[in-house]
Amino acid sequence: MAQEITGYDRVSRYNHWVVAVLMIGLLASGLALDMFLADAAKGPVRNVHKAVGVIVLVLGVWRVGWRLMQGFAAPLHKDWQAKAAHWAHVILLVGIVVMPVSGVVMSYFGGHSIGVFGLFTIPAGPKIAVLNEIGGAVHSVMGKVMIATVLLHVVGAIKHVVIDRDGTMARMTRGV
C-alpha cells in the first residue's frame, strides 16, 4: 500500500463521487425492488440495476486499486472517530466490489443474462440453486451493511462540515 497522504488527487475525488452516486442509486433501486415496486415495474428497474451494477464493478475494481496505490488520507483527528472512519472506508471499498460480484453470481447462476446498455451482455449461466442462493444471501446482507455504512459516512461528513468545520470535506471536494 502507498504512503499516507494529506488530501485526495483529482482521480481519487472523481472515483469517489462517481462511484458514490452510482452506488447510492443501486442501493435505492435495490430497496425499491425488494420493498416498493409492483411486479410489473420490477423488470425494467432490475435490468437497469444489473447493468449499472456491472459498471460499478468495473469502476469499483479500478477505485479499490487506485486507493491501494495512492493510500488513505491521514486523519485530521487521532481518536475513535478516525478509527471508525477508516473502517467505514474499508467496508465501503469492499462493498463496491462484493455487491456487484454477488449480484452477478446471483443472476448468472439463476440462469439470467445481464445486458449492459447494449454494450455487451453477460450470458446466463447454468441454473445452480445453491450458488444462486449464496450470491443472493451475500448481496442481501452486504446491501444492508452498505446502507448502514453509507448513512454513517454521510452523517460523519455532515458533522465535519457543520459542527467541526475542520476541512475534512475539502479533501474530497477540492483535494486540499
C-alpha positions as CSV (number, residue, x, y, z in Angstrom):
1,M,0.0,0.0,0.0
2,A,1.1,3.6,-0.7
3,Q,2.2,6.0,2.0
4,E,-0.3,8.1,3.9
5,I,-1.4,11.3,2.2
6,T,-3.0,14.6,3.4
7,G,-5.5,15.2,0.6
8,Y,-7.0,13.4,-2.4
9,D,-5.9,13.9,-6.0
10,R,-8.4,14.6,-8.8
11,V,-8.7,11.0,-9.9
12,S,-9.4,9.9,-6.4
13,R,-12.1,12.5,-6.0
14,Y,-13.8,11.7,-9.3
15,N,-13.6,8.0,-8.4
16,H,-15.3,8.7,-5.1
17,W,-18.1,10.8,-6.4
18,V,-18.9,8.8,-9.5
19,V,-19.0,5.5,-7.6
20,A,-20.8,7.1,-4.7
21,V,-23.7,8.4,-6.9
22,L,-24.0,5.1,-8.8
23,M,-23.8,3.1,-5.6
24,I,-26.5,5.2,-3.8
25,G,-28.7,4.7,-6.9
26,L,-28.1,1.0,-6.8
27,L,-28.9,0.8,-3.1
28,A,-32.1,2.9,-3.6
29,S,-33.2,0.8,-6.6
30,G,-32.4,-2.4,-4.7
31,L,-34.7,-1.3,-1.9
32,A,-37.4,-0.3,-4.4
33,L,-37.1,-3.8,-6.0
34,D,-37.4,-5.5,-2.6
35,M,-40.0,-3.4,-0.9
36,F,-41.9,-0.9,-3.0
37,L,-42.3,-1.8,-6.7
38,A,-45.2,-3.7,-8.1
39,D,-44.2,-6.9,-10.0
40,A,-45.0,-5.2,-13.4
41,A,-42.5,-2.4,-12.7
42,K,-39.7,-4.7,-11.5
43,G,-38.4,-5.9,-14.8
44,P,-37.1,-2.6,-16.3
45,V,-35.8,-1.4,-12.9
46,R,-34.0,-4.7,-12.3
47,N,-32.4,-4.6,-15.8
48,V,-31.0,-1.1,-15.2
49,H,-30.0,-2.1,-11.7
50,K,-28.0,-5.0,-13.0
51,A,-26.4,-3.0,-15.9
52,V,-25.3,-0.2,-13.5
53,G,-24.1,-2.9,-11.1
54,V,-21.7,-4.3,-13.7
55,I,-20.4,-0.7,-14.4
56,V,-19.9,-0.2,-10.7
57,L,-18.0,-3.5,-10.6
58,V,-15.5,-2.2,-13.2
59,L,-15.3,1.2,-11.6
60,G,-15.1,-0.3,-8.1
61,V,-12.2,-2.6,-9.0
62,W,-10.4,0.5,-10.5
63,R,-11.3,2.6,-7.4
64,V,-10.0,0.0,-5.0
65,G,-6.8,-0.5,-7.0
66,W,-6.3,3.3,-7.2
67,R,-6.9,3.7,-3.4
68,L,-4.4,0.9,-2.6
69,M,-1.8,2.6,-4.8
70,Q,-2.5,6.1,-3.5
71,G,-3.1,5.3,0.1
72,F,-5.6,6.9,2.5
73,A,-5.5,10.5,3.6
74,A,-4.2,10.9,7.1
75,P,-7.0,11.5,9.6
76,L,-7.2,15.0,10.9
77,H,-8.0,13.7,14.4
78,K,-6.4,10.8,16.3
79,D,-9.4,9.3,18.2
80,W,-12.1,6.7,17.9
81,Q,-13.7,8.7,15.1
82,A,-10.5,8.3,13.0
83,K,-10.7,4.5,13.5
84,A,-14.4,4.4,12.7
85,A,-13.8,6.4,9.6
86,H,-11.0,4.1,8.5
87,W,-13.1,1.0,8.9
88,A,-16.1,2.7,7.2
89,H,-13.9,3.4,4.2
90,V,-12.6,-0.2,4.2
91,I,-16.2,-1.5,4.3
92,L,-17.3,0.8,1.5
93,L,-14.3,-0.2,-0.7
94,V,-15.0,-3.9,-0.1
95,G,-18.7,-3.4,-0.7
96,I,-18.3,-1.7,-4.0
97,V,-16.7,-4.9,-5.3
98,V,-18.6,-7.5,-3.3
99,M,-22.1,-6.1,-4.0
100,P,-21.8,-6.3,-7.8
101,V,-19.9,-9.6,-7.8
102,S,-22.6,-11.2,-5.6
103,G,-25.3,-9.7,-7.9
104,V,-23.6,-11.2,-11.0
105,V,-23.2,-14.5,-9.3
106,M,-26.9,-14.5,-8.3
107,S,-28.0,-13.6,-11.8
108,Y,-25.6,-15.9,-13.6
109,F,-26.4,-19.0,-11.6
110,G,-30.1,-18.1,-11.6
111,G,-30.0,-18.6,-15.3
112,H,-30.4,-14.9,-16.2
113,S,-28.2,-12.8,-18.6
114,I,-27.1,-9.3,-17.8
115,G,-27.4,-6.7,-20.6
116,V,-25.2,-3.7,-20.1
117,F,-27.0,-0.9,-22.0
118,G,-26.4,-2.6,-25.4
119,L,-22.6,-2.5,-25.0
120,F,-22.3,-6.2,-24.1
121,T,-24.2,-9.0,-22.4
122,I,-23.0,-11.3,-19.7
123,P,-24.7,-14.6,-20.8
124,A,-26.9,-16.6,-18.5
125,G,-25.1,-19.4,-16.8
126,P,-26.3,-22.8,-15.7
127,K,-29.0,-22.8,-13.1
128,I,-27.2,-23.9,-9.9
129,A,-29.6,-23.1,-7.0
130,V,-27.0,-23.2,-4.2
131,L,-24.7,-20.7,-6.0
132,N,-27.7,-18.5,-6.8
133,E,-28.8,-18.6,-3.2
134,I,-25.3,-17.8,-1.9
135,G,-25.0,-14.9,-4.3
136,G,-28.4,-13.7,-3.2
137,A,-27.6,-14.0,0.5
138,V,-24.3,-12.2,0.2
139,H,-26.0,-9.5,-1.9
140,S,-28.8,-9.0,0.7
141,V,-26.5,-8.9,3.7
142,M,-23.9,-6.7,2.1
143,G,-26.7,-4.4,0.9
144,K,-27.8,-3.8,4.5
145,V,-24.2,-3.3,5.6
146,M,-23.6,-0.8,2.8
147,I,-26.8,1.2,3.5
148,A,-25.8,1.5,7.2
149,T,-22.2,2.4,6.3
150,V,-23.2,4.9,3.7
151,L,-25.5,6.6,6.1
152,L,-22.8,6.7,8.8
153,H,-20.4,8.1,6.3
154,V,-22.8,10.8,5.2
155,V,-23.6,11.7,8.8
156,G,-19.9,11.9,9.6
157,A,-19.2,14.1,6.6
158,I,-22.1,16.4,7.6
159,K,-20.7,16.5,11.2
160,H,-17.3,17.5,9.9
161,V,-18.8,20.4,7.8
162,V,-21.4,21.7,10.2
163,I,-20.0,21.0,13.7
164,D,-16.2,20.5,13.4
165,R,-15.6,22.8,10.4
166,D,-12.2,21.1,10.2
167,G,-11.7,20.9,6.4
168,T,-12.3,17.2,6.1
169,M,-14.8,17.7,3.3
170,A,-12.5,19.9,1.4
171,R,-10.1,17.0,0.9
172,M,-12.8,15.1,-1.1
173,T,-14.1,18.2,-2.9
174,R,-11.0,20.3,-3.6
175,G,-8.2,17.9,-2.8
176,V,-6.8,20.2,0.0
